Amino acid sequence: MNRVLKIGIDARVLADPHCGIGRYATNLVREFAALQSQHRVFLYSHRPFQLGFSLPEKWKVRVGAVHKPGLSTAFAQLYFPVWARKDGIDVFWTPRHQLPLLLPPRTRKVLTVHDVAWKRFPETMTRSNHVLEALMMPLSLRIADQVITDSKFSCSEILTFFPGVKSKINVIYLASNLKSEGEMGLCPLSRPYFLFVGSSEPRKNIERMLLAYVQYRKLIPHPIDLVLAGGYQWGNFSATDFIRANDLQSSVHLIQHVDDTVLRALYANAQALVLVSLYEGFGLPLVEAMQWGIPLIASNTSSVGEIAGDAALLVDPNETDEIVQAFRRMTEDEAMRLELSQKSKKRGQQFSWKQAASETMALLCQD
């Protein structure tokens, strides 16, 4: 398409850049800006946000003043269609599962769906999020002209429940938002450790990972530490309570709300990344760890095995003993760690935000 388009973007997640979808959207918006295309871009959000990079002069930002997360969806459904009409938006893209349902008919609609966890693992979501996904995702998929997802696994999951979108679904892989040459803070630990990065939502399988870690410490004479780095805790399981109850304060380190400089230091010094999630649409920590050539302990289910590839010891996330043995092997087998490290570094080169942005922009600009 040669004509200049007006592209609207649901930018609400830019106000929460540390969550997975926030990182996804932030990186794509940064790369869109770097493309220096002729198209005009309009960023719509329920509240102000800050970016660590400059936007082109011809871009426009529209924001509201809603600071309660629970009102974000209502704001988007009410205001984004009004703004889209006012701005004459030709194509609208949302990176977060739910389109504004009243967008003008002439506006092409593009939707990113990262997973269908609300179908597979409803018990791992808050009730409000589950209700919202169950209500909005089917309607959004119906009106979308194009659908983007992060992995072949997620594509197959979406088609299982929504076979009607087969002709309009596209797989575009994500990448790491952390560059190994970026600013690095001080590493909180000076001794070897396993690293988990992410929130403590139930599908991340934190409880089973910690149970396996307790058994691992009993199995070998010189176990290494475990670091849990990420955001909030929620659900019925509390990592903090588990650590206290099992007297693990000196060996399991909970580090919440880390910034990118500290996260780089944690990755750079980790012996292995552990991601044994029950369900992931992609698994950003995997490709982040690959920037440093870090070996992986990863689930053999959902998208995790697809993205980790040959850079990981793959385990059944429902089998505690398999996780225990992966901890043990990653501690004792130096030759295996070195081999996985080399494979990790090589595999990481296959994932690029520049490529993801180019493919996404091409999709937005289709006739």
C-alpha positions as CSV (number, residue, x, y, z in Angstrom):
1,M,0.0,0.0,0.0
2,N,1.5,3.3,-1.1
3,R,-0.9,5.9,0.4
4,V,-0.2,7.4,3.8
5,L,-2.3,5.7,6.5
6,K,-3.5,6.9,9.8
7,I,-2.8,4.1,12.3
8,G,-4.4,4.0,15.7
9,I,-2.8,2.0,18.5
10,D,-4.3,0.9,21.8
11,A,-1.4,2.2,24.0
12,R,-2.9,1.5,27.4
13,V,-0.2,-1.1,28.2
14,L,2.5,1.4,27.6
15,A,1.6,2.7,31.1
16,D,2.7,-0.7,32.5
17,P,5.9,-1.5,30.6
18,H,7.1,-4.2,33.0
19,C,4.3,-6.7,32.3
20,G,4.7,-9.0,29.4
21,I,2.2,-7.3,27.1
22,G,3.6,-4.0,28.1
23,R,7.1,-5.0,27.0
24,Y,5.7,-6.3,23.8
25,A,3.9,-3.1,23.0
26,T,6.7,-0.8,24.1
27,N,9.2,-2.6,21.9
28,L,7.0,-2.6,18.8
29,V,6.1,1.1,19.3
30,R,9.8,1.9,19.6
31,E,10.7,0.0,16.4
32,F,7.7,1.5,14.6
33,A,9.1,4.9,15.5
34,A,12.5,3.9,14.2
35,L,11.1,2.8,10.8
36,Q,10.5,6.5,9.9
37,S,7.6,5.6,7.7
38,Q,5.2,8.1,6.1
39,H,2.3,6.8,8.0
40,R,0.8,8.8,10.9
41,V,0.4,7.0,14.2
42,F,-2.0,7.9,17.0
43,L,-1.4,6.4,20.5
44,Y,-4.6,6.1,22.6
45,S,-4.4,5.5,26.4
46,H,-6.7,5.8,29.4
47,R,-3.9,7.6,31.3
48,P,-0.6,9.2,30.6
49,F,2.5,7.1,30.1
50,Q,6.2,7.7,29.7
51,L,8.5,6.2,27.1
52,G,12.3,6.0,27.2
53,F,12.5,7.1,23.5
54,S,11.3,9.9,21.3
55,L,8.3,9.7,19.0
56,P,8.2,11.2,15.5
57,E,6.8,14.7,15.3
58,K,3.9,13.6,13.1
59,W,2.7,11.1,15.7
60,K,-0.1,12.1,18.1
61,V,-0.8,10.9,21.7
62,R,-4.3,11.1,23.2
63,V,-4.7,10.2,26.9
64,G,-7.4,10.3,29.5
65,A,-7.1,10.6,33.2
66,V,-8.3,7.2,34.4
67,H,-5.9,5.7,37.0
68,K,-8.0,2.8,38.2
69,P,-7.1,-0.4,36.2
70,G,-10.6,-1.7,36.4
71,L,-11.9,1.3,34.4
72,S,-9.4,1.0,31.6
73,T,-11.6,-1.3,29.4
74,A,-14.7,0.9,29.8
75,F,-12.7,4.0,28.9
76,A,-11.3,2.3,25.8
77,Q,-14.7,1.1,24.6
78,L,-16.3,4.5,25.1
79,Y,-13.5,6.9,24.0
80,F,-11.3,5.1,21.5
81,P,-14.1,4.9,18.8
82,V,-14.8,8.6,19.3
83,W,-11.1,9.5,18.9
84,A,-10.8,7.1,15.9
85,R,-13.7,8.9,14.1
86,K,-12.2,12.3,14.9
87,D,-8.7,11.3,13.7
88,G,-10.0,9.5,10.6
89,I,-8.2,6.3,11.6
90,D,-7.7,3.9,8.7
91,V,-6.4,0.9,10.7
92,F,-6.5,0.3,14.4
93,W,-4.3,-2.2,16.3
94,T,-4.5,-3.4,19.8
95,P,-1.7,-5.5,21.4
96,R,-3.9,-6.8,24.3
97,H,-6.7,-9.2,23.2
98,Q,-9.6,-6.8,23.1
99,L,-10.7,-4.4,20.3
100,P,-13.0,-1.4,20.9
101,L,-16.2,-2.8,19.5
102,L,-17.6,0.4,18.1
103,L,-14.8,1.4,15.9
104,P,-15.9,2.9,12.6
105,P,-16.8,0.2,10.0
106,R,-14.3,1.7,7.5
107,T,-11.5,1.2,10.0
108,R,-9.5,-2.0,9.5
109,K,-9.1,-3.8,12.8
110,V,-6.0,-5.8,13.8
111,L,-5.8,-7.7,17.1
112,T,-2.9,-9.4,18.9
113,V,-3.9,-12.5,21.0
114,H,-1.0,-13.8,23.1
115,D,-2.8,-16.9,24.5
116,V,-6.2,-18.3,25.4
117,A,-5.4,-19.0,29.0
118,W,-8.9,-18.1,30.0
119,K,-10.1,-21.2,28.1
120,R,-7.4,-23.6,29.1
121,F,-6.6,-22.5,32.7
122,P,-9.5,-20.3,34.0
123,E,-8.6,-21.2,37.5
124,T,-5.2,-19.4,37.1
125,M,-6.9,-16.0,36.4
126,T,-8.6,-13.5,38.6
127,R,-12.4,-13.7,38.2
128,S,-12.6,-10.2,36.7
129,N,-10.0,-10.9,34.1
130,H,-11.6,-14.2,33.1
131,V,-15.0,-12.6,32.7
132,L,-13.5,-9.8,30.6
133,E,-11.6,-12.2,28.3
134,A,-14.6,-14.5,27.9
135,L,-16.8,-11.6,27.0
136,M,-14.5,-9.5,24.8
137,M,-12.1,-11.9,23.0
138,P,-14.7,-13.8,21.0
139,L,-16.3,-10.5,19.9
140,S,-12.9,-9.0,19.1
141,L,-11.9,-12.0,17.0
142,R,-15.1,-11.8,15.1
143,I,-14.7,-8.2,14.0
144,A,-10.9,-8.3,13.5
145,D,-9.7,-8.2,9.9
146,Q,-6.3,-9.6,10.9
147,V,-5.1,-11.5,14.0
148,I,-1.5,-11.7,15.3
149,T,-0.2,-14.3,17.7
150,D,3.2,-15.0,19.2
151,S,3.9,-18.6,18.5
152,K,2.8,-21.6,16.5
153,F,1.5,-23.1,19.7
154,S,-0.7,-20.1,20.4
155,C,-1.9,-20.2,16.8
156,S,-3.1,-23.8,17.2
157,E,-4.7,-22.9,20.5
158,I,-6.7,-20.0,19.0
159,L,-7.8,-22.2,16.1
160,T,-8.9,-24.9,18.4
161,F,-11.5,-22.6,20.0
162,F,-12.1,-20.2,17.1
163,P,-11.6,-22.1,13.8
164,G,-13.3,-19.3,11.9
165,V,-10.2,-17.0,12.2
166,K,-7.9,-19.4,10.2
167,S,-7.8,-17.2,7.1
168,K,-6.7,-14.1,9.0
169,I,-4.3,-15.4,11.7
170,N,-0.5,-14.7,11.5
171,V,2.4,-15.8,13.7
172,I,5.0,-13.2,14.5
173,Y,7.6,-14.1,17.0
174,L,8.6,-11.7,19.8
175,A,12.2,-10.9,20.9
176,S,14.2,-9.7,23.9
177,N,13.7,-6.2,25.2
178,L,17.0,-6.4,27.0
179,K,20.3,-5.9,25.1
180,S,23.3,-7.4,26.8
181,E,25.4,-4.3,26.0
182,G,22.9,-2.0,27.9
183,E,23.5,-0.4,31.2
184,M,24.0,-2.9,34.0
185,G,23.3,-2.4,37.7
186,L,24.8,-4.3,40.6
187,C,23.9,-8.0,40.9
188,P,22.1,-8.6,44.2
189,L,24.0,-11.9,44.6
190,S,27.7,-12.8,44.5
191,R,27.2,-16.6,44.4
192,P,25.7,-19.0,41.8
193,Y,22.0,-19.1,41.4
194,F,19.1,-20.3,39.3
195,L,16.8,-17.4,38.0
196,F,13.1,-17.1,37.5
197,V,11.7,-14.0,36.0
198,G,8.0,-13.1,35.9
199,S,5.0,-12.6,38.0
200,S,3.7,-15.2,40.5
201,E,0.4,-15.9,38.8
202,P,-0.7,-19.5,39.2
203,R,0.0,-20.7,35.6
204,K,3.7,-19.8,36.2
205,N,3.9,-23.0,38.4
206,I,5.9,-21.3,41.1
207,E,4.7,-23.6,43.9
208,R,5.8,-26.8,42.1
209,M,9.1,-25.1,41.1
210,L,9.8,-24.3,44.8
211,L,8.8,-27.8,46.0
212,A,11.3,-29.2,43.5
213,Y,13.9,-26.8,44.7
214,V,13.4,-28.0,48.3
215,Q,13.9,-31.6,47.2
216,Y,16.9,-30.6,45.1
217,R,18.6,-29.0,48.1
218,K,18.3,-32.4,49.9
219,L,19.7,-34.3,47.0
220,I,23.2,-32.8,46.5
221,P,25.8,-31.6,48.9
222,H,26.4,-28.1,47.3
223,P,23.1,-26.8,45.9
224,I,23.0,-23.3,44.5
225,D,20.6,-20.5,45.3
226,L,17.3,-19.5,43.6
227,V,16.3,-16.0,42.7
228,L,12.7,-15.0,41.9
229,A,12.6,-11.7,40.1
230,G,9.5,-10.0,38.9
231,G,6.3,-8.3,39.8
232,Y,3.4,-8.8,42.2
233,Q,2.2,-12.0,43.9
234,W,-1.4,-13.2,43.6
235,G,-3.6,-16.3,43.9
236,N,-3.8,-18.7,46.8
237,F,0.0,-19.4,46.9
238,S,2.4,-17.0,48.5
239,A,6.1,-17.5,47.7
240,T,7.0,-15.4,50.7
241,D,5.1,-17.7,53.0
242,F,6.6,-20.8,51.4
243,I,10.1,-19.4,51.8
244,R,9.5,-18.7,55.4
245,A,7.8,-22.0,56.2
246,N,10.6,-24.0,54.6
247,D,13.4,-21.9,56.2
248,L,14.7,-20.9,52.8
249,Q,15.4,-17.2,53.5
250,S,19.2,-17.7,53.0
251,S,18.9,-19.6,49.7
252,V,15.7,-18.3,47.9
253,H,15.7,-14.6,47.1
254,L,12.5,-12.8,46.2
255,I,13.3,-9.5,44.3
256,Q,10.2,-7.6,43.2
257,H,9.9,-4.7,40.8
258,V,13.5,-4.9,39.4
259,D,14.4,-2.3,36.8
260,D,16.2,-3.2,33.6
261,T,19.7,-2.5,34.8
262,V,19.3,-4.9,37.7
263,L,17.6,-7.4,35.5
264,R,20.5,-7.4,33.1
265,A,22.9,-8.1,36.0
266,L,20.7,-10.9,37.2
267,Y,20.7,-12.5,33.7
268,A,24.4,-12.0,33.2
269,N,25.3,-13.8,36.4
270,A,22.7,-16.6,36.4
271,Q,23.7,-20.2,36.1
272,A,20.4,-21.1,34.4
273,L,17.0,-19.6,33.8
274,V,14.0,-21.6,35.1
275,L,10.6,-21.3,33.3
276,V,8.4,-24.3,34.0
277,S,5.1,-22.6,33.4
278,L,2.0,-24.7,32.9
279,Y,1.0,-22.4,30.0
280,E,2.6,-19.6,28.1
281,G,1.8,-17.8,24.8
282,F,5.5,-17.1,24.2
283,G,7.7,-16.8,27.3
284,L,9.7,-13.5,27.0
285,P,12.2,-14.5,29.7
286,L,13.5,-17.3,27.5
287,V,14.7,-15.0,24.7
288,E,15.9,-12.4,27.3
289,A,18.1,-15.1,28.8
290,M,19.4,-16.1,25.4
291,Q,21.0,-12.6,25.0
292,W,23.5,-13.8,27.6
293,G,23.7,-17.4,26.3
294,I,22.1,-18.7,29.6
295,P,21.1,-22.4,29.7
296,L,17.4,-23.0,30.2
297,I,15.3,-25.3,32.3
298,A,11.9,-25.1,30.6
299,S,8.5,-26.8,30.2
300,N,8.0,-29.2,27.4
301,T,4.4,-27.9,27.0
302,S,2.7,-24.9,25.5
303,S,4.9,-22.5,23.6
304,V,7.8,-22.8,26.1
305,G,9.4,-25.8,24.4
306,E,8.9,-24.3,20.9
307,I,10.7,-21.1,21.9
308,A,13.4,-22.7,24.1
309,G,14.3,-25.3,21.4
310,D,17.6,-27.1,21.9
311,A,18.9,-24.5,24.4
312,A,17.0,-26.1,27.3
313,L,16.6,-29.1,29.5
314,L,12.9,-29.7,28.9
315,V,10.7,-31.0,31.7
316,D,7.1,-31.9,32.3
317,P,5.9,-29.0,34.4
318,N,3.5,-31.3,36.2
319,E,6.2,-33.7,37.3
320,T,8.1,-32.3,40.3
321,D,10.8,-35.0,40.1
322,E,11.7,-34.0,36.5
323,I,12.3,-30.4,37.7
324,V,14.4,-31.7,40.6
325,Q,16.6,-33.7,38.3
326,A,17.0,-30.7,35.9
327,F,18.1,-28.6,38.9
328,R,20.6,-31.3,39.8
329,R,22.0,-31.8,36.2
330,M,22.3,-28.1,35.7
331,T,24.3,-27.9,38.9
332,E,26.7,-30.8,38.4
333,D,27.1,-31.2,34.6
334,E,29.4,-28.4,33.5
335,A,29.9,-29.8,30.0
336,M,26.2,-29.9,29.5
337,R,25.8,-26.3,30.7
338,L,28.5,-25.1,28.3
339,E,26.8,-26.9,25.4
340,L,23.4,-25.5,26.3
341,S,24.9,-22.0,26.7
342,Q,26.3,-22.1,23.2
343,K,23.0,-23.2,21.8
344,S,21.2,-20.5,23.8
345,K,23.3,-17.7,22.4
346,K,22.9,-19.0,18.8
347,R,19.1,-19.5,19.2
348,G,18.7,-16.0,20.6
349,Q,19.9,-14.5,17.3
350,Q,16.7,-15.8,15.6
351,F,14.5,-13.3,17.6
352,S,14.4,-9.7,16.6
353,W,12.1,-6.8,17.5
354,K,13.1,-5.0,14.3
355,Q,11.8,-8.0,12.4
356,A,8.7,-8.3,14.5
357,A,7.9,-4.6,13.9
358,S,8.5,-4.9,10.2
359,E,6.2,-7.9,9.9
360,T,3.5,-6.2,12.1
361,M,3.7,-2.9,10.2
362,A,3.4,-4.8,6.9
363,L,0.3,-6.5,8.2
364,L,-1.2,-3.1,9.3
365,C,-0.6,-1.7,5.9
366,Q,-2.2,-4.5,3.9
367,D,-5.0,-3.6,1.5
